[in-house]
């Protein structure tokens, strides 16, 4: 029996417009059913999740079922955001996958210490990114049981 994945919202925080575009294209190429939203830095990510700033009163800012988080962003980096997310009782249940260019052991250790669910180094080819996104979808939306979404 094939389990049908439920469409959910993926929220990606990445300051690089090329990486955001590449990820959106890879999701289309992978034919994934999930909606993806983008924010450009850690402050925007927290505003989106808390419905503050430009997202206050936003009807079109659904709670994500998964966050893709770059570590090296301006204004508020991914490490700081991860720490804040995991200390927030309302937000800590949202799975966070670090998707970054950093292969630094210290970044990996620190991310897991802060409660990240997975750490992935950004691939160098488009095809590899498509494969990663397909694998993420299968794991997070078909295999794992996530807590029910609260709005």
Buried (B, 14 or more C-beta within 10 A) or exposed (E): EEEEBEEBBBBBBBBBEEBBEBBEEBBEBBEBEBBBBBBBBBBBBBBBBBBEEEBEEEEEBBBBBBBBBBBBBEEBBBBBBBBBBBEBEEBEBBBBBBBBBBEEEEBBEBBBEBEBBBBBBBBEEEEEBBBBBBEBBBBBBEEEEBEEBEE
